[in-house]
């Protein structure tokens, strides 16, 4: 990277809550947030945040027909720019993505089409992926560029890459980046179950066994959430963390839903993000590890290859809140920033992991279907 990029604010909603103090409190306890509904394990946003989203939906007649992916994004974007003290006149860019987009509305409208043989008038304009950034830009009254995309589970970190690129090119001084996902719908869950990667309901006290390479079953669980980060050029005085490295790669797939055995894409993205830095200087890696047998092992194999089996401390949040698909990468970034701020490692209760002597440099990983890996290196 030619210059560091500052993260001056981050805001999220997830099963952990929406207030930083509450989120941190929930990170350092040993509880997960999975519940069982209709014989399926899921992770929902907390009830207080859900009420805020409902109030947002009712606050404007235009918002009543929006999917939760858009509403989640509007709420977290408002909070993020408030924390960063940005104004609409700052002319910042927006890049917010989603793996699945407006799943609930799409399923609702499709069900109506099957029944009535006629599509609802708002079907197309309210279910397009571009809705997310466009509605956020409308809500914030910005005039900068607005981008939406889907690169499955690495979507949010690809949004961060785009923000870094625009800033580094001198096209924008500031960029709002993130991901939003509301995937707890019957058809979306059925798709994951069809891949045979979804957790069963009769598993031990920790049903998502992310990072556990000894598990015998796939244990991925879907969760909902959104997270937005404010990026600014250089070393901003109000930075909460600094991006000092980034990496990306795409590998030739062995299977449409899995990585190669040693996750070549992660090897390349991590090596690129670390750059000239000594690998021994990486203190923690927040892994992508969704809780699947092959996916988790492939990433760990890649980490062992890059770090020559002298691996940093590894952690994840998916054992607590599940996999929020396109939003997961930014929730990982938030987790990393909180560890940097509190100088405390978030451990996993069912694993023995070495505790880092310091927490100064944290590497964050994400990858999606298609082998599109991203690694972001954060520093205090």
C-alpha positions as CSV (number, residue, x, y, z in Angstrom):
1,X,0.0,0.0,0.0
2,X,1.3,3.4,-1.0
3,X,-0.2,5.1,2.1
4,X,-2.1,3.9,5.2
5,X,-5.9,4.1,5.3
6,X,-7.6,5.1,8.5
7,X,-10.8,3.5,9.8
8,X,-12.4,6.4,11.7
9,X,-15.6,4.6,12.7
10,X,-17.4,1.3,12.5
11,X,-21.0,0.4,13.3
12,X,-22.8,-2.9,13.2
13,X,-25.9,-4.8,14.1
14,X,-25.7,-8.5,14.8
15,X,-26.8,-11.0,17.4
16,X,-24.1,-9.5,19.6
17,X,-26.1,-6.2,19.7
18,X,-25.5,-2.8,18.3
19,X,-23.7,-0.8,21.0
20,X,-19.9,-1.2,21.3
21,X,-20.0,-1.8,25.0
22,X,-22.7,-4.5,24.6
23,X,-20.9,-6.1,21.7
24,X,-17.6,-6.3,23.6
25,X,-19.3,-7.7,26.7
26,X,-20.9,-10.4,24.5
27,X,-17.6,-11.2,22.8
28,X,-15.7,-11.9,26.1
29,X,-18.3,-14.2,27.6
30,X,-18.6,-17.9,26.6
31,X,-22.2,-17.8,25.2
32,X,-23.4,-18.2,21.7
33,X,-26.5,-16.7,20.2
34,X,-28.1,-19.6,18.3
35,X,-31.7,-20.5,18.7
36,X,-33.8,-23.2,17.1
37,X,-36.8,-22.3,15.0
38,X,-38.7,-24.9,13.0
39,X,-36.0,-27.5,13.6
40,X,-33.3,-25.2,12.2
41,X,-30.5,-23.3,14.1
42,X,-30.2,-19.6,13.3
43,X,-28.8,-16.4,14.8
44,X,-31.0,-13.3,14.8
45,X,-30.2,-9.7,15.6
46,X,-31.2,-8.8,19.2
47,X,-34.7,-7.7,20.0
48,X,-33.8,-4.1,20.8
49,X,-32.1,-3.6,17.4
50,X,-35.0,-5.3,15.7
51,X,-37.3,-2.7,17.2
52,X,-35.0,0.1,15.9
53,X,-35.2,-1.5,12.4
54,X,-39.0,-1.6,12.6
55,X,-39.1,2.0,13.7
56,X,-36.9,2.9,10.7
57,X,-39.2,1.0,8.4
58,X,-42.2,3.0,9.7
59,X,-40.5,6.3,9.7
60,X,-40.8,6.9,6.0
61,X,-43.5,5.7,3.6
62,X,-40.8,4.9,1.1
63,X,-39.1,2.6,3.5
64,X,-42.1,0.4,4.1
65,X,-41.4,-1.7,1.0
66,X,-37.7,-2.2,1.6
67,X,-36.0,-5.5,2.5
68,X,-34.2,-5.9,5.7
69,X,-30.9,-6.0,3.9
70,X,-31.5,-2.3,2.9
71,X,-32.9,-1.3,6.3
72,X,-29.9,-2.9,8.1
73,X,-27.6,-1.0,5.8
74,X,-29.4,2.4,6.3
75,X,-29.3,2.0,10.1
76,X,-25.7,1.1,10.4
77,X,-24.6,3.7,7.9
78,X,-26.3,6.4,9.8
79,X,-24.5,5.3,13.0
80,X,-21.1,5.0,11.3
81,X,-21.0,8.5,9.7
82,X,-22.3,10.0,13.0
83,X,-19.4,8.4,14.9
84,X,-16.9,9.7,12.2
85,X,-18.5,13.2,12.2
86,X,-19.1,13.0,8.5
87,X,-21.6,15.2,6.8
88,X,-23.4,14.7,3.5
89,X,-21.5,17.7,2.1
90,X,-18.3,15.7,2.5
91,X,-19.1,14.0,-0.8
92,X,-17.9,10.6,0.3
93,X,-18.3,7.4,-1.7
94,X,-20.4,4.4,-0.8
95,X,-19.8,0.7,-1.5
96,X,-22.1,-1.7,0.3
97,X,-22.7,-5.2,-0.8
98,X,-24.6,-8.4,0.0
99,X,-24.2,-12.0,-0.9
100,X,-27.9,-12.7,-1.2
101,X,-29.6,-9.3,-1.3
102,X,-33.3,-8.9,-0.7
103,X,-34.1,-12.6,0.0
104,X,-37.2,-12.1,2.1
105,X,-38.9,-9.8,-0.4
106,X,-37.8,-11.9,-3.4
107,X,-39.3,-15.0,-1.8
108,X,-42.5,-13.1,-0.9
109,X,-42.9,-11.7,-4.4
110,X,-42.1,-15.0,-6.1
111,X,-44.6,-16.8,-4.0
112,X,-47.2,-14.2,-5.1
113,X,-46.2,-14.7,-8.7
114,X,-46.7,-18.5,-8.5
115,X,-50.1,-18.0,-6.9
116,X,-51.4,-15.1,-9.1
117,X,-49.3,-15.6,-12.3
118,X,-48.5,-11.9,-12.0
119,X,-45.6,-10.0,-10.5
120,X,-46.0,-7.2,-7.9
121,X,-45.2,-3.8,-9.3
122,X,-42.3,-3.2,-6.9
123,X,-40.7,-6.6,-7.4
124,X,-37.8,-5.5,-9.6
125,X,-37.0,-2.1,-8.0
126,X,-37.0,-3.4,-4.5
127,X,-35.0,-6.7,-5.0
128,X,-32.1,-5.5,-7.1
129,X,-28.7,-5.6,-5.4
130,X,-28.0,-2.0,-6.3
131,X,-30.8,-1.0,-3.9
132,X,-28.5,-1.1,-0.9
133,X,-26.0,1.6,-1.7
134,X,-28.6,3.6,-3.6
135,X,-31.0,3.7,-0.7
136,X,-28.2,4.5,1.7
137,X,-27.0,7.4,-0.5
138,X,-30.6,8.6,-0.7
139,X,-31.0,8.4,3.1
140,X,-27.7,10.2,3.7
141,X,-28.2,12.7,0.9
142,X,-24.7,12.1,-0.5
143,X,-23.4,13.1,-3.9
144,X,-20.4,10.8,-4.2
145,X,-20.1,7.5,-6.1
146,X,-22.3,4.6,-5.0
147,X,-21.5,0.9,-5.7
148,X,-23.2,-2.3,-4.8
149,X,-21.9,-5.8,-5.6
150,X,-22.0,-9.4,-4.6
151,X,-18.9,-11.5,-4.3
152,X,-20.7,-13.9,-1.9
153,X,-19.1,-14.3,1.5
154,X,-16.1,-12.0,0.8
155,X,-18.4,-9.2,-0.3
156,X,-17.8,-6.8,2.6
157,X,-14.0,-7.0,2.4
158,X,-14.2,-6.5,-1.4
159,X,-16.1,-3.3,-0.6
160,X,-13.3,-2.3,1.7
161,X,-10.8,-3.0,-1.2
162,X,-12.8,-0.8,-3.5
163,X,-12.9,2.0,-0.9
164,X,-9.1,1.7,-0.5
165,X,-8.6,1.8,-4.3
166,X,-10.8,4.9,-4.8
167,X,-9.0,6.8,-1.9
168,X,-5.5,5.7,-3.0
169,X,-6.3,6.8,-6.6
170,X,-7.2,10.3,-5.2
171,X,-10.7,10.1,-6.5
172,X,-12.2,10.3,-3.0
173,X,-10.9,11.3,0.4
174,X,-13.5,9.2,2.2
175,X,-15.5,6.0,1.6
176,X,-18.2,4.3,3.5
177,X,-17.9,0.5,3.0
178,X,-19.6,-2.6,4.3
179,X,-22.0,-5.4,3.9
180,X,-25.6,-6.3,4.9
181,X,-27.3,-9.6,5.1
182,X,-30.7,-10.9,6.1
183,X,-30.5,-14.5,5.0
184,X,-32.9,-16.2,7.5
185,X,-35.5,-17.2,5.0
186,X,-36.7,-20.6,4.1
187,X,-35.2,-20.8,0.6
188,X,-31.8,-19.4,1.6
189,X,-31.5,-21.9,4.5
190,X,-32.7,-24.7,2.2
191,X,-29.9,-23.8,-0.2
192,X,-27.3,-24.2,2.5
193,X,-28.8,-27.5,3.7
194,X,-28.8,-28.8,0.1
195,X,-25.0,-28.3,0.1
196,X,-25.0,-30.5,3.3
197,X,-22.9,-27.9,5.2
198,X,-25.6,-26.8,7.7
199,X,-25.4,-27.7,11.3
200,X,-27.6,-30.3,12.9
201,X,-29.7,-29.3,15.9
202,X,-28.5,-32.1,18.2
203,X,-24.9,-31.0,18.5
204,X,-23.0,-30.2,21.8
205,X,-23.3,-26.9,23.6
206,X,-21.4,-25.1,20.8
207,X,-23.3,-26.1,17.6
208,X,-21.0,-24.1,15.3
209,X,-17.5,-25.7,15.6
210,X,-15.6,-23.1,13.6
211,X,-11.8,-23.6,13.6
212,X,-12.2,-27.1,15.2
213,X,-10.3,-29.3,12.7
214,X,-11.4,-32.4,14.6
215,X,-15.1,-32.0,14.0
216,X,-16.8,-34.9,12.2
217,X,-19.8,-32.9,10.8
218,X,-20.3,-29.7,8.9
219,X,-21.6,-27.1,11.4
220,X,-22.3,-23.9,9.5
221,X,-25.2,-21.8,10.8
222,X,-26.7,-18.7,9.2
223,X,-26.9,-15.4,11.1
224,X,-28.1,-12.0,10.1
225,X,-26.4,-8.6,10.5
226,X,-24.7,-5.6,8.9
227,X,-21.5,-3.6,9.4
228,X,-20.2,-0.4,8.0
229,X,-16.8,1.3,8.2
230,X,-15.7,4.8,7.5
231,X,-12.4,5.0,5.6
232,X,-10.2,8.1,5.3
233,X,-6.9,8.8,3.6
234,X,-3.7,8.7,5.6
235,X,-3.2,8.6,9.4
236,X,-6.4,10.4,10.6
237,X,-6.1,11.8,14.2
238,X,-9.5,10.1,15.1
239,X,-8.5,6.7,13.6
240,X,-9.7,3.7,15.6
241,X,-7.4,1.4,13.5
242,X,-5.2,1.7,10.4
243,X,-5.2,-0.5,7.3
244,X,-1.5,-1.2,6.6
245,X,-1.9,-4.1,4.2
246,X,-4.4,-5.7,1.8
247,X,-4.4,-8.8,-0.3
248,X,-6.7,-10.6,-2.7
249,X,-6.7,-13.7,-4.9
250,X,-8.9,-16.0,-6.9
251,X,-8.1,-19.6,-7.4
252,X,-9.2,-22.3,-9.9
253,X,-12.0,-24.2,-8.2
254,X,-11.9,-27.9,-7.4
255,X,-15.6,-27.6,-6.4
256,X,-18.1,-24.8,-6.8
257,X,-18.7,-24.6,-3.1
258,X,-15.3,-25.2,-1.6
259,X,-11.6,-24.2,-1.6
260,X,-8.7,-26.3,-2.8
261,X,-7.1,-28.4,0.0
262,X,-4.5,-25.8,0.9
263,X,-6.6,-22.7,0.0
264,X,-4.2,-21.3,-2.6
265,X,-6.3,-18.1,-2.8
266,X,-5.8,-17.5,1.0
267,X,-2.1,-18.2,0.7
268,X,-1.8,-15.5,-2.0
269,X,-4.1,-13.0,-0.3
270,X,-2.4,-13.3,3.1
271,X,1.1,-13.1,1.6
272,X,0.1,-10.0,-0.3
273,X,-1.4,-8.3,2.8
274,X,1.6,-9.1,4.9
275,X,4.0,-7.7,2.2
276,X,7.4,-6.9,3.5
277,X,6.3,-7.2,7.1
278,X,7.9,-10.1,9.1
279,X,5.2,-12.8,9.5
280,X,6.2,-13.1,13.1
281,X,4.9,-9.6,13.6
282,X,1.3,-10.8,13.0
283,X,-0.2,-11.3,16.4
284,X,-3.8,-12.6,15.6
285,X,-5.7,-13.8,12.6
286,X,-9.5,-13.5,12.5
287,X,-10.3,-16.4,10.3
288,X,-13.2,-16.9,7.9
289,X,-13.7,-20.5,8.9
290,X,-17.5,-21.0,8.5
291,X,-17.7,-24.2,10.4
292,X,-17.4,-26.6,7.5
293,X,-15.0,-29.5,7.6
294,X,-13.2,-28.8,4.3
295,X,-13.5,-25.0,4.4
296,X,-12.0,-24.6,7.9
297,X,-9.2,-27.1,7.2
298,X,-8.3,-25.5,3.9
299,X,-7.8,-22.1,5.5
300,X,-5.8,-23.5,8.4
301,X,-3.6,-25.3,5.9
302,X,-3.0,-22.1,4.1
303,X,-2.2,-20.3,7.4
304,X,0.3,-23.0,8.3
305,X,1.9,-22.7,4.9
306,X,2.3,-19.0,5.0
307,X,3.5,-18.9,8.6
308,X,5.6,-22.1,8.4
309,X,3.6,-23.7,11.2
310,X,4.5,-20.8,13.6
311,X,1.0,-19.6,13.4
312,X,-0.3,-16.5,15.2
313,X,-3.2,-16.8,17.6
314,X,-6.4,-17.8,15.7
315,X,-9.9,-16.8,16.5
316,X,-13.3,-16.3,14.9
317,X,-16.8,-15.0,15.8
318,X,-18.8,-17.6,13.8
319,X,-19.1,-19.9,16.9
320,X,-21.1,-17.1,18.5
321,X,-23.1,-15.5,15.7
322,X,-22.9,-17.8,12.7
323,X,-22.2,-16.9,9.2
324,X,-23.7,-13.6,7.9
325,X,-22.4,-14.3,4.4
326,X,-21.8,-10.9,2.7
327,X,-21.6,-9.0,6.0
328,X,-19.3,-11.4,7.7
329,X,-16.0,-9.8,6.6
330,X,-16.8,-6.4,8.2
331,X,-18.1,-8.1,11.4
332,X,-14.6,-9.8,11.5
333,X,-13.0,-6.3,11.0
334,X,-15.0,-5.0,14.0
335,X,-13.9,-8.0,16.1
336,X,-10.3,-7.3,15.2
337,X,-10.6,-3.6,16.0
338,X,-12.1,-4.4,19.4
339,X,-9.2,-6.7,20.2
340,X,-6.8,-3.9,19.2
341,X,-8.7,-1.3,21.3
342,X,-9.0,-3.5,24.4
343,X,-5.6,-5.3,24.0
344,X,-7.4,-8.5,24.7
345,X,-7.7,-11.7,22.8
346,X,-11.1,-13.2,22.2
347,X,-10.7,-17.0,22.8
348,X,-12.9,-19.9,21.7
349,X,-14.2,-22.0,24.7
350,X,-13.9,-25.4,22.9
351,X,-10.3,-24.8,21.6
352,X,-7.0,-24.4,23.2
353,X,-5.3,-21.5,21.5
354,X,-2.2,-19.7,22.4
355,X,-2.8,-16.2,23.8
356,X,-0.7,-13.5,22.0
357,X,1.8,-11.6,24.1
358,X,0.6,-8.4,22.4
359,X,-2.1,-7.3,20.0
360,X,-0.7,-4.8,17.6
361,X,-1.2,-6.3,14.1
362,X,-4.3,-8.3,13.2
363,X,-5.0,-10.1,9.9
364,X,-8.6,-10.6,8.8
365,X,-9.7,-13.1,6.2
366,X,-12.8,-13.7,4.1
367,X,-13.6,-15.9,1.1
368,X,-16.7,-16.7,-0.9
369,X,-18.0,-19.2,-3.3
370,X,-15.8,-18.8,-6.4
371,X,-12.6,-18.8,-4.4
372,X,-12.4,-15.0,-4.0
373,X,-10.2,-14.4,-1.0
374,X,-9.5,-11.1,0.7
375,X,-7.1,-10.4,3.6
376,X,-6.9,-7.1,5.4
377,X,-4.1,-6.3,7.8
378,X,-5.0,-3.9,10.6
379,X,-2.7,-2.1,13.0
380,X,-3.3,-0.2,16.2
